[in-house]
Amino acid sequence: MAVSIPEELRTFGITSKEFAEKKKELSKSAKAEVEENDVIWGLFQDLTKKALNFEILQMLYWNIAVFMDKLGRKSFKYQQKSHQSRLLDLKQKEETKVKINATGCSVSCRKLHNLVLPLEKALKNLPVPNPKCEATLYSKNTWCTSIYLVAKESEKESAKIPPAVVDVPAIPVLADGFENIENSSSKKSAEIKSSQSDENTMAWILSALTLSFGLGMIFISPLAGALLAAWSIPFFPPLMLRLRRFLPFLKHSWERWSLLGIGFLLALLLVLLTQLADRKINNSSKISTIPAYEILFIEDQSSSTRSRLQVRIIAPEARTARERARVAMNAAKQIQASQISDDPDNPLYEFISVVLEASSNSAGQGYALAEAEYAPDGRGRQGVMSDDSGNQWKWNVRSSNSRVNPDDPDSLQKVKGTLENFLKQ
């Protein structure tokens, strides 16, 4: 007899065979007949224990919450755990501030909208999901749609931070012996303190060598030698300690040594007397980042010949066609890789479609800012090899440059039909 596995569980690759094995396992320790929901719950618990990163754990807890809400049970604790996992993932990525986005949520949640707070405070107080939220999903129980976004460095922390909610769940942990992130942070702090003396010694050595090299270079090129000798002086620990109070970006050792290396490069360019100095010197390199995204829902659209998965996301920070295309492509790759398969050589889903929605409230209504279709095997959406090269591709990406205000219906209407081809290969 075929088992109807809920979508929230099927998304993570659970098959009828695994369902039957879990039911058999639970039946051995139970006197009465094991209910189907008990088996589903057991499978969810197994998946959370095997999660290797907080992104997967966030999706797992969110799907558990959806399943619980469909049953009419309270799911707020699992909503909290999903948001905790989201914050822990941002913490691992070395983000320090988050901003609450309560667009489209209840009146009480909109009081929290655009609040900027330290990530550590968000983890400790966990104001989102909001326990006072009046919004619902499938049942009458609370379903808060407010989310945490990464705050920009330029955004100041809010003066009034929401107090801690009652009964904040324990911090989620990862599988394979991954330590609690709080303990990990404490150990890192201890390691940093223990290595300070070694770093200080290295700073003296490198600064002294740079000064000596500069003095020696004076005989070859007075200008270059004087430049390098003068450049080395601020890097001696006593002076650098004072400079770091006024220049916060010098707090990391790799930034200091990179800046010291630039002095060597300047001196070398002066010795060679080239006209390419301004082009080759790069005082600062800006790392291109892909805006963060939030998954709204995942839907299995597989056919008898092709396993397909459609995902709808939002990414408020993506404002250009390029950013929107990149965040959709990044989501497609990450989600496809997160789907667990019995056979590592054959992915669970052969085709992933990611739609970047203009608003979480208008998802599925045609207000798309980008769409990325990803077929890792290079066989496009259909998967059937043919002489028509137009049907064979790995990426088919479209995006829009339209400006949009999620709260303005007229603005949303202008988004329709603005998708243009971005990439097809």
PyMOL commands that set and color helices and strands:
alter all, ss='L'
color gray80, all
select helices_A, chain A and resi 7-10+16-29+36-50+54-70+76-92+107-110+119-125+181-194+196-217+222-235+237-246+248-251+253-272+277-280+321-338+389-391+409-413
alter helices_A, ss='H'
color red, helices_A
select strands_A, chain A and resi 97-101+116-118+147-150+294-300+308-314+351-357+368-374+395-399+420-424
alter strands_A, ss='S'
color yellow, strands_A
deselect
rebuild
show_as cartoon
